[in-house]
Amino acid sequence: MSVTEITREFLLAHPLPEPEKEGDKQARGRVLVIAGSVEIPGAALLAGLGSLRAGAGILQIATCRSNAGHLGMAMPEAMVIRCDETNAGGIDPASAERLIELGADCDAVLIGPGMADPAAVAELTHAMLKHLEGPALVLDALAFSMLRAEEIPQRRTGKMIVTPHSGEMAKFLDARREDVDKAPLHAARRAAAALPAVVAMKGAETYVVGENGEAWLSRNGCIGLATSGSGDTLAGILAGLLARGTQPSLAAAWAVYMHGQAGRNLAERHGTFGLLAREIPGEIPDIMRGLSR
């Protein structure tokens, strides 16, 4: 099966959905980001920034209680939900019922950036998968690597995206990381078929693989993006595009290309090394404008 390269020309030929000009923020989509931990509070902010800069209209963030007030001050655009914490500093799975209620009113839900306590993440993710109806779902970091294919309800088909790097993919497939690094497309196709879900297999070159094995490749990344928090922004951008009504594989293609272009733009202005993940989302609106018909 051939691989289609994600280029500027490809994206121009496959545009993002545009909200009606007279529509309000509801028409641009609602995102729920479930992210962060006591020791990694900023991941929720980075993902939230990504989702809003990608065009989502309403943002809700669920995070650890001890971080929620600070996050609300740092990101006044978001409604912040305080969740109880586990002893290991993660979001308590007992929060699942409330998060399912909130997520049911959303267009996209992102779970995983910066989350700690693997057992708690696995339990919370399982509950969300089992009971959450409606929105597209993005699973990042531990929310993906702790996943088991048999946990995925059939109704999730066509409405889920996972965003692993090679270490997370290796854990999911019970494989060696070096083997995933050697054949990332093969690994992504295995995961896409097993879940089933759209897979954004992150790396120096990022593959997007659909549930049927169809694949797209972005060569638009740069080494400057290999920095703390970069993946959190990508997951947020993806959730924002989904909230706007973008079909999952196309949303993933747009997200990985624009994330890479943001890194290139920053590297051109500031140098290859030293860019910060918080700078990435600010590049996205101008990149989208440049790719508009």
C-alpha positions in Angstrom: 0.0 0.0 0.0 1.5 3.3 -1.0 2.2 6.3 1.3 1.0 9.8 0.4 3.3 12.7 1.4 1.7 15.5 3.3 2.7 18.6 1.5 1.4 22.2 1.2 -0.3 21.1 -2.1 -2.0 18.1 -0.4 -3.4 20.3 2.4 -4.6 22.9 -0.1 -6.5 20.1 -1.9 -7.9 18.9 1.4 -9.0 22.0 3.3 -10.2 22.2 6.9 -13.9 22.8 7.5 -14.7 26.4 8.0 -17.4 27.6 10.5 -20.2 29.8 9.3 -19.2 33.5 9.5 -22.2 34.3 11.6 -21.6 31.4 14.0 -20.5 31.8 17.6 -17.9 30.0 19.7 -20.1 27.0 20.1 -20.0 26.6 16.3 -16.2 26.3 16.4 -16.3 23.3 18.7 -15.7 22.5 22.4 -12.6 20.7 23.7 -12.1 18.9 27.0 -8.4 18.4 27.8 -7.7 15.9 30.6 -4.0 16.4 31.4 -1.3 17.2 33.8 -0.1 15.9 37.2 1.4 17.4 40.4 4.9 17.2 38.9 4.0 18.2 35.3 1.3 20.8 35.6 2.2 22.7 32.5 1.3 20.0 30.0 -2.4 20.9 30.4 -1.6 24.5 29.5 0.4 23.5 26.4 -2.3 21.2 25.1 -5.0 23.8 25.8 -3.0 26.5 24.0 -2.7 24.1 21.0 -6.4 23.5 20.8 -7.4 27.1 20.9 -4.8 28.2 18.4 -6.0 25.5 16.1 -9.4 27.2 16.1 -11.5 25.5 18.8 -14.1 27.9 20.3 -14.4 26.6 23.9 -11.8 25.0 26.1 -12.2 23.1 29.3 -9.2 21.6 31.2 -9.5 18.9 33.8 -6.3 18.6 36.0 -5.1 18.0 39.5 -6.8 20.0 42.2 -3.6 21.4 43.6 -2.7 22.9 40.1 -6.1 24.0 39.0 -6.1 27.5 40.4 -2.7 28.3 39.0 -3.6 27.0 35.6 -6.8 29.1 35.6 -4.7 32.2 36.2 -2.2 31.3 33.6 -4.9 30.5 31.0 -7.9 32.7 31.6 -9.5 31.5 28.3 -10.2 28.0 29.9 -12.7 26.7 32.3 -10.6 24.6 34.7 -12.0 21.5 36.5 -10.4 20.5 39.8 -9.9 16.7 40.1 -8.9 14.8 43.2 -5.4 13.5 43.2 -3.9 10.0 43.8 -1.0 9.5 46.2 1.3 9.4 43.2 0.2 12.8 42.1 -2.1 11.9 39.2 -5.7 12.5 38.4 -7.9 10.2 40.6 -10.0 7.8 38.4 -12.9 8.6 40.7 -13.2 11.8 38.7 -14.3 9.7 35.7 -18.1 10.1 36.2 -17.9 13.9 36.2 -15.4 14.0 33.2 -17.7 11.7 31.2 -20.6 14.1 31.8 -18.5 17.1 30.7 -17.0 15.2 27.7 -20.5 14.2 26.5 -21.1 17.9 25.7 -17.8 18.3 23.8 -16.8 17.7 20.2 -13.3 16.4 21.1 -11.7 15.1 24.3 -8.0 14.8 24.8 -6.5 12.5 27.5 -2.9 12.0 28.5 -0.5 15.0 28.2 1.7 15.2 31.3 -0.4 12.6 33.3 1.3 10.5 36.0 0.4 7.3 37.9 0.1 4.7 35.1 -2.4 2.6 37.0 -4.7 5.6 37.6 -4.4 6.7 33.9 -5.2 3.3 32.7 -8.3 3.1 34.9 -9.5 6.6 34.0 -9.0 6.0 30.2 -10.8 2.7 30.4 -13.8 4.3 32.1 -13.9 7.1 29.5 -13.7 4.7 26.6 -16.4 2.5 28.1 -18.9 5.2 29.0 -18.2 8.4 27.0 -20.5 8.8 24.0 -20.2 11.3 21.2 -17.0 13.2 20.9 -13.8 12.3 18.9 -11.1 11.1 21.3 -7.4 11.7 21.3 -5.2 9.5 23.5 -1.7 10.7 24.2 1.3 9.5 26.3 0.3 7.1 29.1 -3.4 7.2 28.0 -2.2 5.4 24.8 0.7 3.3 26.1 -1.4 1.7 28.9 -4.2 1.0 26.5 -5.3 -2.5 25.5 -7.0 -3.1 22.2 -9.7 -5.3 23.7 -10.8 -2.3 25.8 -12.0 -0.3 22.8 -15.8 -0.4 22.2 -16.9 -0.9 18.6 -18.6 2.5 18.6 -15.2 4.2 18.9 -14.3 3.1 15.3 -13.7 6.2 13.2 -13.6 8.5 16.2 -10.3 7.9 17.9 -6.7 9.1 17.3 -3.5 8.0 19.2 -0.3 10.0 19.2 2.6 7.8 20.3 6.4 8.2 20.0 8.4 5.1 19.5 8.8 4.3 23.2 5.1 4.4 23.8 4.4 2.4 20.7 6.9 -0.3 21.7 5.1 -0.6 25.1 1.7 -0.9 23.4 2.9 -3.5 21.0 5.1 -5.3 23.5 8.0 -4.8 21.2 11.5 -3.4 21.3 11.9 0.3 20.8 14.7 -0.2 18.3 12.4 -2.4 16.2 9.8 0.3 16.2 12.4 2.9 15.2 13.5 0.7 12.3 10.0 0.2 11.0 7.7 3.0 12.3 5.2 2.6 9.5 4.8 -1.1 10.1 4.3 -0.5 13.8 1.7 2.2 13.2 -0.2 -0.1 10.8 -0.2 -2.8 13.5 -1.6 -0.4 16.1 -4.2 1.1 13.7 -5.6 -2.3 12.9 -5.5 -3.6 16.4 -7.4 -0.7 18.0 -8.8 0.4 15.5 -7.8 4.0 15.4 -6.0 6.6 13.4 -2.3 6.6 14.5 0.0 9.6 14.4 3.4 7.9 14.8 5.7 10.7 15.9 9.3 10.9 14.9 11.8 12.8 12.7 9.3 11.8 10.0 5.8 11.4 11.2 3.4 8.8 9.7 -0.4 9.1 9.9 -2.1 5.8 9.4 -5.8 5.2 9.1 -7.8 2.3 10.4 -7.6 0.6 7.0 -3.8 0.9 6.8 -3.9 3.9 4.4 -0.8 6.0 5.2 0.4 9.6 4.9 3.9 10.9 5.7 5.0 14.3 6.9 8.7 15.2 6.4 8.1 18.7 7.7 9.5 18.3 11.2 12.8 19.6 12.5 15.2 18.7 15.4 14.2 21.9 17.2 10.8 20.2 18.0 12.6 17.6 20.0 12.0 19.5 23.2 9.9 19.1 26.4 6.2 19.7 25.9 6.3 19.7 22.1 4.1 16.6 21.9 1.6 18.1 24.3 1.1 21.0 21.8 0.6 18.6 18.9 -2.0 16.7 20.8 -3.8 19.9 21.6 -3.7 21.1 18.0 -5.2 17.8 16.9 -8.0 18.1 19.4 -8.8 21.6 18.3 -9.0 20.5 14.6 -11.3 17.6 15.6 -13.5 20.0 17.5 -14.0 22.0 14.4 -15.4 19.0 12.7 -12.3 17.8 10.8 -12.3 14.1 9.9 -9.8 12.2 12.1 -7.1 11.2 9.5 -7.2 14.6 7.9 -7.0 16.3 11.3 -3.9 14.3 12.0 -2.4 15.1 8.7 -3.0 18.8 9.2 -1.8 18.8 12.8 1.5 17.0 12.2 2.3 19.2 9.2 1.5 22.5 10.9 3.4 21.4 14.1 6.4 20.7 12.0 6.1 24.0 10.1 5.8 25.9 13.4 9.1 24.4 14.4 10.7 25.4 11.1 9.4 28.9 11.4 10.7 29.3 14.9 14.1 27.8 14.0 14.4 30.2 11.1 13.9 33.2 13.4 15.7 32.0 16.6 18.0 29.1 15.6 17.6 25.4 15.5 18.0 24.8 19.2 16.4 26.6 22.2 12.8 26.9 21.0 10.2 26.4 23.7 7.0 24.3 23.3 4.9 27.2 24.5 6.0 29.1 21.4 4.6 26.5 19.0 0.9 27.2 19.3 1.3 30.9 18.5 2.6 29.9 15.0 -0.5 27.9 14.0 -3.0 30.6 13.1 -0.7 32.2 10.5 0.2 28.8 9.1 -3.5 28.0 8.7 -4.1 31.3 7.0 -1.3 30.6 4.6 -2.9 27.2 3.7 -6.3 28.7 3.2 -7.9 28.8 -0.2 
